[in-house]
Every structure is written in C-alpha cells, then in structure tokens.
Amino acid sequence: MNVTPVTPPRPIDVAAVFPQLAPLARTATRLRPRPGAPTWHDSSIGGPLLWPAEEPWPYCEEPHVVDGINPALSPADLRLERRIFAASHGRDLTPEERETLERIRPPRTYPVRLAVQAYDGPIAMLPVAQLYIRDVPDLSPPEGKDLLQVLWCPFDHPIMPRTLLFWRSEVAVTDILDTPPEPPAVQFDGYLPEPCVLEPEQITEYPDHLELSEELREQLKQWSVPQAAEEDMDPGTYYDCVLSNAPGWKVGGWPAWDSTDPSPQHCSECGTGMEVLMTIATFEEGDDAGTAGLRTPTQVLDRTPATAATTRPVSR
C-alpha cells in the first residue's frame, strides 16, 4: 500500500523559543519524487515536457569534454542498465544480462590511462523537472504563466550542469513535441533523470545556522545541548538537522549550506537580490537506493523577484 509521505512536526516550536526566527520563516513545497510514469500534463521529475512542437529544443553550445576514467554513456544504455539491475534484484544475472552490462561498461585494465574525449557540436539538453502551479503552491510564476520547466546539459560547466528555465501557459501549448532530441552521451550517470511522479507537501522552514547572526548561532548551540543529548546528536548540527530546513527536492524555502558558506547572490543584470526558486537534491529522504528522481549533486536555482528566471548552481 502506498502511503503519502508527510514531514513530521518539529519536536519543538523553535520560533516560540527564539522569536528572532519568526520573521525569517518561509514556506517551501517538498516535491517528494517517486518512480512512476508521468505524462505531459503531470508535474514530474525526468518526465516528458509539455513542449511546443514549433519551438526549437534547447542545445548547449559550450565545449563538452570527458576523461576515460569516468566513461560517458548514452541515455539509451544508461536506461537499459538500470532496467537490468531493477529486473535482476534479488536474483543472479542471466548470461545475456551480464553480456549486455559488460558491453555497456567493458572491464577495465589497470592502471587506468587518462583518455580525454571531446564531443563536437551542440548537445541536446535533458528534461529535469516540470512543475504546474496547481501542484506546487510555492511557485511564483510570471503573470499569465502556470508551468515551470527545468532542463540541463548532462555535462559539467565547470562543476555543475548548465541549467535553463522556461515559464509557460499550459493552454497555449496545443501541438506537443512528442519525441525531443537526446544528447549522445551523459557525463555522469546521475545527470540522467529517472521519470518520477510527485507528492507535493507544503512546509515551513527557517534559515541555515550560517545565515543567522553570530549571537543567535551561539544561543541556538547552547540551547541545543540538552535537546541534542536526548537524540544522541551533535548540538552544533541539531538546529540544522531537526529544526531549520528540509532535505530533498523542493521549491522555495531556504537553502542548506553544507559545503560552502553563504554569500550574497545578486542578479547579474539588475543587481536585485535573488531568492531560492528550486532545490535539486542528490537523494530524497528515505530513499536509500537513490531511486527518487535524479542521482545528482544538489543544485539550487535562484530567482530574482522580477523575472524568477536566473539560475546559479550551488554545492551543498
């Protein structure tokens, strides 16, 4: 039986204990991707996009280079490999399956020699997400739009995929592109999305501790000592892990800063401060197999209040 996931309530109303946090509260919509078979008219991760047949599909024109240590595979081979592993779960591989897997990833000889390979010409972008405003209340679309589409290049530029955003009106798309082009290769397996349906849930979040004043951070740390002891946790991370913001795929809310310190982000064109539009996460909570959505590095897409269409990759 499928049970819709729900974020458990915080064990403590942290804004009541620290009123300084109350004005910093933001709503976020957790997307909760799960493997499925979405259609053009569904909100999805890695599903088909409601793309106008008359509109050119986006391509990345930047250089694309990979080395021989991490072989770039075609989307077709990656999907075939995933189907074989899913079908053989709990049993031995058949000789045919083993032969196919060895064709996709030939056995290596050691020592591995670096073999740089460049891909000539533009690379077709891959669909990452399609979100309808009816499903995701924390989307703030431009006037007259009710659909957000996110695509990226399956190669690093330089350390994250190059990402594009498109806002659309669903009713304006009458002739749909049913077979979009695909790239010849994907630099890393995790850059190819698995088709997923969504189970959106709206929650309230507070900033990462690194975005708070030093005084408030110290107060939170000292206050967290007995709380963390009950959960056998580090008091230095208790607030971020339990009380601040949620993990996984989401729209809006606050970003986490696990690997880097916060830094001001402004629109390169108008200088306006940017807010978080969407977080693309490596794993979804409770998905130990990494099958929900993408197996990717976390990426945060920012937006300016005016256009909501500026992107910036951020490591988490």
N, C-alpha and C positions, 0 to 999 in steps of 0.2 A: 504494500500500500504506500502511495506517495504522500508524504506529509509536507505541506508548505513550510519552509524554514522561517523561523521568527527569531529576531535578535532578543536575547533575554534582557530583562530590565537590569539597569545598573544596581549593584548591591547597595549603593549609597547615592543620594542626590547631591552630587559634588557641587552644584551651583548653590545649593542651600548652605553648604558648609563654607564655600568660598564665593560670596556674592559677586566678586570681581569677574567671575566667569560667565555670569548670566547674560550680559550684553554681547558676549562673544559666541553664543550658541548659534549654530547653523543647522538647517535641515539638510539631509542627504538622502538619496534613494539608492539603497543597495540593490544591485541588479540580480544577484543570485543566479548566475547562468548554470544550466544543467543540460547535458546532451539531449538533443531532440531533432526534430525535422521541421524547422521554421519555414514559413513561406514568405513571399514578397510583402505580404500585408501584416507580418508579425514583427514585433520588436525582437531582436535576436543578437547573438554574438556569432560571427562567422557564417551567418545565413545569407540567402540571396537578397540583393538590394533592389528596391523599387527604383530602378534606374531608367530614365527616358531613352528609348531606342534611338532617338535622333541626336542625343548628346554624346560627344566623344568620351570614351572611357579614359580616365586619367593614367598617365605613364610618368615614371620617374626618369628624368633626363640626366641625372648625375652619374658619375662613374660607379661601377659595381665590380668589386674585386673580392675574391675569397682565397684562402690558402688551402693546401691539400690536407692539412691536419683536421679541419672541420669541413668535410665534403658537403657541398650544396646539392640538395636533391630536388627533383621535380615535384610539384604538388601531387601529381598522379602517383608517383612512387611512395611519397610520404603517406598518402591516404591508404594505399594498398598495404603498406607496412603496418599501419595502425589497425586495419581490418583483420589482418592475420593475427596480430597479438591479441586482439579482442576475441576472435573466434577460438583461439587456442588456449584461452585462460583456463587453467585447471587440468590441462592435458598436455601431452608431448606434441611437439610439432610433427606434422607429416613430412615425408621426404620432399614432396612438392613445395610445401610451405618453406622448409629450410632452404631449398634451392632458390626460391624467389627472394628470400631475405638475404642470401649471400650475393645474389645479383645486385640487389639494391645497395648493399653495403659489403663490397668484397673484403675478404680478410686482409688485414694489414700486415705488411712486413716491417720489421723494426731493424735499425732505427728509422723513424718516420722522417722523410725528407720533405722540407717545405716546397710546395709546388703551387706557386701563385697563379691563379686563373682569373682573367678578366672577361666580363660579359659585354660584348659590343652592343650598342644601340640602347634605346629606352626599355625600361622594364615595367610591365603592367602592374598597377597597384592591386593589393588584395583587400577585399572587404573585411573589416574588423567588427564593426557594430552598426546596427540600425535601431534607432530608438524613436518611438512615437510618443508625442506629448501625452496622449491618453493613458499611457502605461507608466510614464516617468514624470511625476509631478515636479521634480526639481529642475527639469529642463526649462530654460528661459529663451525660447526661440525669438528670432526677429519677427516683426509684425507680418502676419499672413502666412507664416510657416508653422508646420506641425510635425516635422520629421527631421531628425539628425542622422546623417550617415558619416561614418568614420572609415577611412581607408589608409593603408600604409604600404610603403615599399618594403619587401621582405629582405632588405639588406641594411646594414648599419650605415648611418650618415651623421657623425662618425661612430657613435657608440649606441645609437638607438635608431629604429626605423624612422624614415621621413614620413610625416603624417599629414593627411588632408581632411578637412571637414566640409561637409555640404549640408546646407539647410534647404528643405523642400516643403512644398504643399502636396499632400497625398493626392488630392483631387486633380491636381494639374498634370499628373503622370497618367496618361491614358494608353500609351503604347510602350510596353515594357521590354527592355533588353533582356532576353531570356538566357543568352549564353555569352557572358562577358569574357574578355580575353584573360589569360592567366600568365604569370611570369614563367620563364623557362626553368628557374631554379629558386630555391628558398635558402638563404644563407644559414639559418638555424632552424631546427625542427619547430621550435616554439613560435616562430613567426607565421606559421600557417594555422589559422583558427579552426577549431572544431565547431560545426554547427550546433548552436545551443539555443534553447528557449529560455525565457527569463521568468523569474518570480519576484517582481519588484516589491520592496518594502521601504517605507519612509521612516527615518530615524532622526534623532538629534545628536549633533556632535559638538565637541569642544576642541580648541586648538591643541596641537602637539606641544609638549612642555617647552620645546625650544623656541616657540613663538610667544612665550609668556615672559614677563619681567623676571629678572634675577630674584627679586624679593619673593614674588609669588611662587617661583620654582622651588625656592628653599622651603617655603611654608608647606607646599604640597609634599615635598620629600620627607620633612619631619612628621607631618601628619600621617603619611602613608606607612610609617614604620610598623605600627600595630596592625594596620589593615593587611599589609603585605605578609606579616608573620603568620596570620591565620591561613593564608593561601600558599604559604611556603614560597613567596616570591621576593624579588629584589625590590626594596622600597623605591629605588631610583627609577624603576620601569613600571611600577604598579599603576600610576596615573595613566601613562600612555597605553598600556596593555588592557586596562579594565575600564577606564573612565573617560577617555578623550574621544578618539575616533575609531571607526570600524575598519576592519581589513576588507580585502576583496574588491571586486568591481563595484563602482558606484558613480553616481552623478551628484555634483555639488559637494557640500560639506567641507571638511578640512583635510589637507594632505598630511601624511606622515613624513618624517624626515629621519629615516633610519640610518642612511649612509652619508648624508650631507647636511650642512647647517642651512637654515632658511636664509634666503636672500631676496631683496625686493625684486619683483618682476613687473616690468612695465612694457606697454605696447611699443614696438619699435617705430610705429608711425605717428601715434598721437601722444605717447607718453603716459597714458592713463594706466593706473594700477590694474593688474589682472587678477581675476578670481578663478578658482578651480572650476572647470567645466566637467571633467570626467577623469576617473582613475582607472587605468587598465592594469590589473594585478597579475602577479605570477601564478598564484593559486587562489582558489576560493576556500573559505574556512570550511573544514570538514571534508575536504576533497583530497585525501591523502594520495590518491593515484594521479592527481593533477589532470583530471579529465574535464573539468568545468571550464569551458571557454578556451583560452589560449594557455600554452605553457610558455610564458613570456616574462621578460623583465618588466617590472612595474613602470608605467609611464603615466604622467599626469598631463592632461591637456588643459591649458589655461584659456581664459577668455577675457576680453575687455568688456566693460559694461555696454559699450556701444555696439560692437559687432559680434561678440561671442564667437569669434572665428579665428583666434590666434592660437597656435599650438606651440608647446615647449616641452621637450622630453626631460624628465627629471628622474634621477636614480633614487630608488628607495632602499 
